[in-house]
């Protein structure tokens, strides 16, 4: 069994809003500025924070989600991302012990820390308290003896006297203070209806924000102490995840027979390399044969897990990114199309104005080519979005909504599609403030098993479109099935 001993830290907090992203991103950038190769990870399904992590480290930010991928894949996926690195920083999600609703510790930051045998640094918002901080930290330290809280970073500290009181109180807990960040004007990380504005949309402002986070952490934290704590992480006895190897051991179900009406539904049950926002360096195909899979990118489509492109490449595709806001044609030789998540609702006017590309996407779908669309991709394929014409692949209308739809989903494929055979079970998540009407087609994509039983999404010809975000590492045969359909359509 291969052993991974990359030094690593998990940055956690008692609750959201405590400063995890500032500390984690700043720490990544501060370590990278010292010449260390830093591997960046995010607990949970969030796509936005990893963009800031990538900017801080020069490497792709990766997600670690036991709900989406299964606990058994967390170590291998971590080892894959951290291969060749000097240190890894894992940003937690919500509060340290908050996980999937009703599932105990599953998918919590504490769960991931235990799976990685990694020490936890607790970021505490110390504003409006002094001695009480000891009770708070003691509670988090003692709640689960298997979680190693190796240090505390105090955030929003008002003065030298405030710091003195906090440090004095924490002496009784026995957890070292590894950083103190003063109460200063917050780093500019603007938010909107789904959280932070992605890096790809902010350009130079995002670079400045990450630099400010790094300066704040550099000035207020004991970097040597944090690095020493990271080196105390336990060894991981697991082989690194490899896209080619998992495809070899995970053959896809038989391909569906192409149908102009869709399938009948069944019963639902690096170092310092430069990084360019919106134009990541995708892997080259491992068995190149000229087959091109186009992947939507740019400011409107920023949500994607790095392993998806790696799996497509391992299956023999050349992954080529295009920008639906600016490119008027699909990449030359496109055999299949993947449109992930993002914010088409913010760019509806510009996407609509690119009529040439909308027609090209519609023509590709009309000839039966495989098209996989998640959330933002679903909206782009609709007839209209907030009254603006979209691609018209689906006879569906989409609009913004005041209601936030958010949470993990346990799903089963209802219809045979280019991604999965009927009956394939996958876990995913939804995160949107839009609605489509109707919400499902004659051949739905998924039957949701939890939290509420319902059908959702659309399968027609080679199109699979849904609100559900999935992580293909949990079911790698999805990528091979998609690429094989690209070859035969």
C-alpha positions as CSV (number, residue, x, y, z in Angstrom):
1,X,0.0,0.0,0.0
2,X,1.3,3.4,-1.0
3,X,1.8,5.9,1.9
4,X,1.3,9.6,1.6
5,X,3.0,11.8,4.2
6,X,2.4,15.3,2.7
7,X,2.2,17.8,5.6
8,X,-1.3,19.1,6.0
9,X,-3.6,21.3,8.0
10,X,-7.4,21.6,8.1
11,X,-8.6,25.2,8.7
12,X,-12.0,25.0,10.6
13,X,-14.2,27.3,12.7
14,X,-17.1,27.1,15.1
15,X,-19.4,28.6,12.5
16,X,-19.6,30.1,9.1
17,X,-18.5,33.8,8.9
18,X,-15.6,33.3,11.3
19,X,-12.9,33.9,8.8
20,X,-12.0,30.4,7.4
21,X,-11.7,31.6,3.8
22,X,-9.5,34.6,4.7
23,X,-7.2,32.4,6.8
24,X,-7.0,29.4,4.5
25,X,-6.5,31.4,1.3
26,X,-4.0,33.8,3.0
27,X,-2.1,30.8,4.5
28,X,-1.9,29.1,1.1
29,X,-0.6,32.3,-0.5
30,X,1.9,32.9,2.3
31,X,3.3,29.4,2.1
32,X,3.5,29.7,-1.7
33,X,5.3,33.0,-1.4
34,X,8.0,31.1,0.6
35,X,8.6,28.9,-2.3
36,X,6.5,25.9,-1.1
37,X,4.4,23.9,-3.5
38,X,1.0,24.1,-1.8
39,X,-1.9,21.8,-2.5
40,X,-5.3,23.5,-1.9
41,X,-8.5,21.6,-0.9
42,X,-12.0,22.5,0.1
43,X,-14.3,20.4,2.2
44,X,-17.8,20.1,0.6
45,X,-19.2,20.7,-2.8
46,X,-18.5,24.5,-3.1
47,X,-17.0,25.6,-6.4
48,X,-16.2,29.2,-5.6
49,X,-13.6,29.0,-2.8
50,X,-11.3,26.7,-4.8
51,X,-11.0,29.4,-7.4
52,X,-9.5,31.7,-4.8
53,X,-7.3,28.8,-3.6
54,X,-6.0,28.3,-7.2
55,X,-5.1,31.9,-7.4
56,X,-3.2,31.7,-4.1
57,X,-1.3,28.5,-5.0
58,X,-0.9,28.4,-8.8
59,X,-2.5,24.9,-8.7
60,X,-6.0,23.6,-9.3
61,X,-8.2,23.8,-6.2
62,X,-9.8,20.5,-5.4
63,X,-12.9,19.4,-3.4
64,X,-13.1,16.7,-0.7
65,X,-16.7,15.7,-0.1
66,X,-17.5,12.4,1.6
67,X,-21.2,12.7,0.8
68,X,-20.6,13.1,-3.0
69,X,-17.7,10.7,-3.4
70,X,-17.8,8.4,-0.4
71,X,-15.5,8.5,2.6
72,X,-13.3,5.8,1.0
73,X,-12.2,8.2,-1.8
74,X,-11.2,11.2,0.4
75,X,-7.7,9.9,1.1
76,X,-7.0,8.9,-2.5
77,X,-8.4,12.1,-3.9
78,X,-6.3,14.1,-1.5
79,X,-3.2,12.2,-2.3
80,X,-3.8,12.7,-6.0
81,X,-4.1,16.5,-5.6
82,X,-1.2,16.8,-3.2
83,X,1.2,14.6,-5.2
84,X,4.6,16.3,-5.3
85,X,3.6,19.1,-2.9
86,X,5.4,20.4,0.2
87,X,2.3,21.1,2.2
88,X,-1.5,20.9,1.9
89,X,-4.1,23.3,3.3
90,X,-7.7,22.1,3.5
91,X,-10.4,24.8,4.1
92,X,-13.4,23.4,6.1
93,X,-17.1,24.0,5.6
94,X,-19.6,25.7,8.0
95,X,-18.8,24.8,11.6
96,X,-16.3,22.1,12.4
97,X,-18.9,19.5,13.3
98,X,-21.6,20.5,10.7
99,X,-22.2,17.9,8.0
100,X,-24.9,16.5,5.8
101,X,-28.3,17.1,7.4
102,X,-29.5,14.0,9.3
103,X,-26.3,12.1,8.5
104,X,-24.3,12.6,11.7
105,X,-20.7,13.6,11.0
106,X,-20.8,12.6,7.3
107,X,-19.2,15.3,5.1
108,X,-18.3,17.6,8.1
109,X,-14.9,19.2,8.4
110,X,-14.3,17.0,11.4
111,X,-15.1,13.9,9.4
112,X,-12.6,14.9,6.6
113,X,-9.9,15.8,9.2
114,X,-10.2,12.3,10.7
115,X,-10.1,10.7,7.3
116,X,-6.9,12.6,6.5
117,X,-5.4,12.1,9.9
118,X,-4.8,15.9,9.8
119,X,-4.5,18.4,12.6
120,X,-7.2,21.1,12.8
121,X,-6.6,24.8,13.3
122,X,-9.7,26.5,14.7
123,X,-10.4,30.1,13.5
124,X,-12.4,31.9,16.2
125,X,-14.2,35.2,15.8
126,X,-13.1,36.7,19.1
127,X,-15.0,39.9,18.8
128,X,-17.3,40.7,21.7
129,X,-15.8,38.1,24.0
130,X,-12.7,37.6,26.2
131,X,-12.6,34.8,28.8
132,X,-15.6,33.0,27.2
133,X,-13.3,32.1,24.3
134,X,-11.8,29.4,26.5
135,X,-15.1,27.7,27.1
136,X,-15.9,27.8,23.3
137,X,-12.5,26.3,22.3
138,X,-12.6,23.7,25.1
139,X,-16.0,22.5,23.8
140,X,-14.7,22.1,20.3
141,X,-11.6,20.3,21.5
142,X,-13.4,17.9,23.8
143,X,-16.5,17.1,21.7
144,X,-14.8,14.4,19.6
145,X,-11.5,13.0,21.0
146,X,-10.6,11.6,17.5
147,X,-10.4,15.2,16.2
148,X,-7.0,16.8,16.8
149,X,-7.4,20.5,17.3
150,X,-3.8,21.5,17.3
151,X,-4.0,25.3,17.4
152,X,-6.2,28.4,17.4
153,X,-6.2,31.5,15.3
154,X,-8.0,34.4,16.9
155,X,-9.8,36.7,14.4
156,X,-11.2,40.2,14.8
157,X,-9.1,41.0,17.9
158,X,-9.6,44.7,18.9
159,X,-6.4,45.6,20.7
160,X,-3.3,44.5,22.6
161,X,-5.3,44.3,25.8
162,X,-8.0,42.2,24.1
163,X,-5.3,39.9,22.8
164,X,-3.8,39.6,26.3
165,X,-7.1,38.6,27.8
166,X,-7.8,36.0,25.1
167,X,-4.4,34.4,25.4
168,X,-4.6,34.3,29.2
169,X,-8.0,32.6,29.0
170,X,-6.8,30.0,26.5
171,X,-3.8,28.9,28.6
172,X,-6.1,26.7,30.6
173,X,-7.3,24.9,27.5
174,X,-3.9,23.8,26.4
175,X,-4.3,24.7,22.8
176,X,-1.6,27.0,21.4
177,X,-2.5,30.3,19.8
178,X,-0.9,30.2,16.3
179,X,-2.2,33.5,15.1
180,X,-4.0,36.7,15.9
181,X,-5.7,38.8,13.2
182,X,-6.7,42.3,14.2
183,X,-10.1,43.8,13.6
184,X,-9.4,45.7,10.3
185,X,-11.4,46.6,7.2
186,X,-12.4,43.3,5.6
187,X,-10.6,42.2,2.5
188,X,-12.8,43.0,-0.5
189,X,-14.5,39.7,-1.4
190,X,-17.9,40.8,-2.7
191,X,-20.9,38.4,-2.6
192,X,-24.2,38.0,-4.4
193,X,-27.1,35.6,-4.4
194,X,-25.0,32.4,-4.3
195,X,-22.0,33.5,-2.2
196,X,-18.7,35.0,-3.2
197,X,-18.2,36.4,-6.7
198,X,-16.0,33.8,-8.6
199,X,-12.4,34.7,-9.3
200,X,-12.9,34.5,-13.0
201,X,-15.3,37.4,-12.9
202,X,-13.1,39.7,-10.8
203,X,-9.7,39.7,-12.6
204,X,-7.2,42.0,-11.0
205,X,-9.5,42.6,-8.0
206,X,-9.3,39.0,-7.1
207,X,-5.5,39.0,-7.3
208,X,-5.4,42.0,-5.0
209,X,-7.8,40.3,-2.5
210,X,-5.7,37.2,-2.3
211,X,-2.6,39.3,-1.8
212,X,-4.3,41.2,1.0
213,X,-5.3,37.9,2.7
214,X,-1.7,36.7,2.4
215,X,-0.3,39.9,4.0
216,X,-2.8,39.7,6.8
217,X,-1.9,36.1,7.6
218,X,1.8,36.7,7.2
219,X,1.7,39.6,9.7
220,X,-0.5,37.9,12.3
221,X,0.3,34.1,12.2
222,X,3.1,31.9,13.2
223,X,3.9,30.4,9.9
224,X,6.7,28.2,11.2
225,X,4.4,26.9,14.0
226,X,1.6,26.2,11.5
227,X,4.1,24.4,9.2
228,X,5.4,22.4,12.1
229,X,1.9,21.4,13.1
230,X,1.2,20.3,9.5
231,X,4.3,18.1,9.6
232,X,2.8,16.2,12.5
233,X,-0.1,14.8,10.4
234,X,-0.4,11.0,10.4
235,X,0.7,9.1,7.3
236,X,-2.1,8.0,4.9
237,X,-2.0,4.4,3.8
238,X,-3.8,4.7,0.4
239,X,-2.9,4.9,-3.2
240,X,-3.4,8.2,-5.0
241,X,-6.6,8.4,-7.1
242,X,-5.7,8.0,-10.8
243,X,-8.2,8.7,-13.6
244,X,-6.9,6.1,-15.9
245,X,-6.8,3.3,-13.3
246,X,-10.3,4.0,-12.0
247,X,-11.7,3.9,-15.6
248,X,-10.0,0.5,-16.2
249,X,-11.6,-0.9,-13.1
250,X,-15.0,0.8,-13.6
251,X,-16.4,-0.1,-17.0
252,X,-19.6,1.8,-18.0
253,X,-23.0,0.2,-18.4
254,X,-24.0,-0.6,-22.0
255,X,-24.7,2.4,-24.1
256,X,-28.3,3.5,-24.7
257,X,-29.6,3.2,-28.2
258,X,-30.0,6.7,-29.7
259,X,-33.6,7.9,-29.9
260,X,-35.1,11.1,-31.2
261,X,-37.6,11.1,-28.3
262,X,-35.2,10.2,-25.5
263,X,-35.6,7.0,-23.4
264,X,-38.8,5.9,-21.7
265,X,-38.6,6.5,-18.0
266,X,-38.6,3.7,-15.5
267,X,-40.0,4.0,-12.0
268,X,-38.0,6.4,-9.9
269,X,-36.9,4.7,-6.8
270,X,1.9,23.3,-8.3
271,X,3.9,25.1,-7.3
272,X,4.1,28.6,-8.7
273,X,2.9,28.0,-12.2
274,X,0.7,30.9,-13.4
275,X,-3.0,30.4,-13.3
276,X,-5.4,32.1,-15.6
277,X,-9.0,32.5,-14.4
278,X,-11.5,30.9,-16.7
279,X,-8.9,29.2,-18.8
280,X,-7.5,26.3,-16.8
281,X,-4.8,23.9,-18.2
282,X,-6.9,20.9,-19.0
283,X,-5.2,17.4,-19.1
284,X,-4.3,16.0,-22.5
285,X,-6.0,12.8,-23.7
286,X,-4.3,9.6,-22.6
287,X,-5.4,7.8,-25.8
288,X,-5.7,10.6,-28.3
289,X,-7.8,9.9,-31.3
290,X,-9.0,13.4,-32.3
291,X,-12.2,13.2,-30.3
292,X,-12.9,16.7,-28.9
293,X,-15.2,17.3,-25.9
294,X,-16.0,21.0,-25.6
295,X,-16.3,22.4,-22.0
296,X,-18.0,25.7,-21.4
297,X,-15.9,28.2,-19.4
298,X,-15.4,31.9,-19.0
299,X,-17.1,34.2,-16.6
300,X,-20.6,32.6,-17.0
301,X,-19.6,29.0,-16.4
302,X,-17.0,28.7,-13.7
303,X,-18.3,25.6,-11.8
304,X,-16.4,22.4,-12.5
305,X,-14.6,19.7,-10.6
306,X,-11.0,19.1,-11.9
307,X,-11.5,15.4,-11.9
308,X,-14.2,15.6,-14.6
309,X,-11.8,16.8,-17.2
310,X,-9.2,14.3,-16.0
311,X,-11.6,11.5,-16.5
312,X,-12.7,12.7,-19.9
313,X,-9.0,12.8,-21.0
314,X,-8.3,9.4,-19.5
315,X,-11.3,8.1,-21.6
316,X,-9.6,9.4,-24.7
317,X,-11.1,12.9,-25.3
318,X,-9.3,16.1,-25.9
319,X,-10.9,18.6,-23.6
320,X,-11.2,22.1,-25.1
321,X,-12.6,25.0,-23.2
322,X,-14.7,27.6,-25.0
323,X,-16.4,30.8,-23.7
324,X,-20.1,31.1,-24.5
325,X,-19.9,34.9,-23.9
326,X,-17.3,35.5,-26.6
327,X,-16.8,32.5,-28.9
328,X,-19.2,32.4,-31.8
329,X,-18.3,28.8,-32.7
330,X,-17.8,25.6,-30.8
331,X,-14.2,24.2,-30.9
332,X,-13.3,22.6,-34.2
333,X,-14.3,18.9,-34.3
334,X,-16.5,19.0,-31.3
335,X,-18.1,15.6,-30.7
336,X,-19.6,16.2,-27.3
337,X,-20.4,19.2,-25.0
338,X,-20.2,19.6,-21.3
339,X,-21.8,22.7,-19.7
340,X,-21.3,22.9,-16.0
341,X,-22.5,25.3,-13.4
342,X,-22.1,29.1,-13.0
343,X,-24.1,32.3,-13.4
344,X,-25.8,32.5,-16.7
345,X,-28.6,34.5,-15.0
346,X,-26.0,37.3,-14.4
347,X,-25.0,37.2,-18.1
348,X,-28.3,36.4,-19.7
349,X,-28.2,39.4,-22.0
350,X,-24.7,38.7,-23.3
351,X,-25.3,35.0,-23.7
352,X,-28.5,35.7,-25.7
353,X,-26.7,38.2,-27.9
354,X,-24.3,35.5,-29.0
355,X,-26.8,34.1,-31.4
356,X,-24.2,32.3,-33.6
357,X,-23.1,30.1,-30.7
358,X,-26.6,29.5,-29.5
359,X,-27.5,28.1,-32.9
360,X,-24.3,26.0,-33.0
361,X,-25.2,24.4,-29.7
362,X,-28.7,23.7,-30.8
363,X,-27.5,22.2,-34.0
364,X,-25.1,19.9,-32.1
365,X,-27.9,18.7,-29.9
366,X,-30.2,18.2,-32.8
367,X,-27.8,15.8,-34.5
368,X,-27.8,13.7,-31.4
369,X,-24.3,14.5,-30.1
370,X,-23.8,14.0,-26.3
371,X,-24.6,17.1,-24.2
372,X,-24.2,17.0,-20.4
373,X,-25.6,20.1,-18.7
374,X,-25.7,20.8,-15.0
375,X,-27.6,23.7,-13.4
376,X,-26.2,26.7,-15.3
377,X,-25.9,24.4,-18.3
378,X,-29.6,23.5,-18.0
379,X,-30.5,27.1,-18.0
380,X,-28.4,27.8,-21.1
381,X,-30.2,25.0,-23.0
382,X,-33.7,26.4,-22.2
383,X,-35.9,28.2,-24.6
384,X,-35.5,31.4,-22.5
385,X,-33.9,32.7,-19.3
386,X,-35.6,35.7,-17.7
387,X,-37.2,36.5,-21.1
388,X,-33.9,36.3,-22.9
389,X,-33.6,33.7,-25.7
390,X,-31.2,30.9,-25.0
391,X,-30.3,27.8,-27.0
392,X,-33.8,26.4,-27.3
393,X,-32.6,22.8,-27.0
394,X,-35.2,22.2,-24.3
395,X,-38.8,23.6,-24.7
396,X,-38.5,25.0,-21.1
397,X,-38.6,28.5,-19.6
398,X,-36.2,29.5,-16.8
399,X,-36.3,32.5,-14.4
400,X,-34.8,33.8,-11.3
401,X,-36.5,33.0,-8.0
402,X,-36.3,34.5,-4.5
403,X,-36.2,31.0,-3.1
404,X,-32.7,29.4,-2.5
405,X,-32.6,25.7,-3.4
406,X,-29.7,24.2,-1.5
407,X,-28.6,20.8,-0.2
408,X,-27.4,17.3,-0.8
409,X,-29.5,14.9,-2.9
410,X,-29.7,11.1,-3.1
411,X,-30.7,10.4,-6.7
412,X,-31.2,7.5,-9.1
413,X,-31.2,7.8,-12.9
414,X,-34.7,7.4,-14.2
415,X,-33.9,7.2,-17.9
416,X,-31.1,5.8,-19.9
417,X,-28.8,8.6,-21.0
418,X,-25.3,9.5,-22.3
419,X,-24.2,9.7,-18.6
420,X,-25.9,6.8,-16.9
421,X,-28.1,3.8,-17.3
422,X,-31.5,3.8,-15.7
423,X,-31.2,2.7,-12.1
424,X,-27.7,4.1,-11.6
425,X,-27.6,5.7,-8.1
426,X,-25.5,8.8,-7.5
427,X,-25.3,11.5,-4.9
428,X,-25.3,15.1,-5.8
429,X,-26.1,18.6,-4.6
430,X,-28.3,21.5,-5.7
431,X,-27.5,25.2,-5.3
432,X,-29.5,27.7,-7.2
433,X,-32.0,30.6,-7.1
434,X,-33.7,29.8,-10.4
435,X,-36.6,27.6,-11.5
436,X,-37.4,25.9,-14.8
437,X,-41.0,25.3,-15.9
438,X,-41.7,22.4,-16.3
439,X,-39.2,20.9,-13.9
440,X,-38.9,17.6,-15.6
441,X,-39.4,16.2,-19.1
442,X,-41.2,13.1,-20.5
443,X,-37.9,11.3,-19.8
444,X,-36.6,12.8,-16.5
445,X,-32.9,12.7,-15.7
446,X,-33.1,11.9,-12.0
447,X,-35.5,10.6,-9.4
448,X,-34.6,12.2,-6.1
449,X,-34.8,9.7,-3.2
450,X,-33.9,12.3,-0.5
451,X,-34.8,14.6,1.1
452,X,-38.1,14.7,-1.0
453,X,-39.1,12.1,-3.6
454,X,-39.5,13.7,-7.0
455,X,-38.4,13.6,-10.6
456,X,-36.2,16.2,-12.1
457,X,-34.3,17.1,-15.3
458,X,-34.5,16.1,-19.0
459,X,-33.2,13.4,-21.2
460,X,-33.8,13.7,-24.9
461,X,-31.7,12.4,-27.8
462,X,-28.1,12.9,-26.5
463,X,-29.0,15.6,-24.0
464,X,-28.8,15.1,-20.2
465,X,-29.8,18.3,-18.4
466,X,-30.5,18.7,-14.8
467,X,-30.0,21.0,-11.7
468,X,-28.1,18.2,-10.0
469,X,-24.3,18.7,-9.6
470,X,-22.5,15.3,-9.3
471,X,-18.9,14.4,-8.8
472,X,-17.8,11.9,-11.4
473,X,-15.0,10.4,-9.3
474,X,-17.8,8.6,-7.4
475,X,-19.0,6.9,-10.7
476,X,-16.1,7.2,-13.2
477,X,-17.9,5.0,-15.7
478,X,-20.0,8.2,-16.5
479,X,-17.0,9.8,-18.3
480,X,-16.2,6.7,-20.3
481,X,-19.9,6.2,-21.2
482,X,-20.1,9.9,-22.4
483,X,-16.9,9.6,-24.5
484,X,-18.0,6.3,-26.1
485,X,-21.3,7.9,-27.0
486,X,-19.3,10.8,-28.6
487,X,-17.5,8.2,-30.8
488,X,-20.7,6.5,-31.9
489,X,-23.2,9.4,-32.3
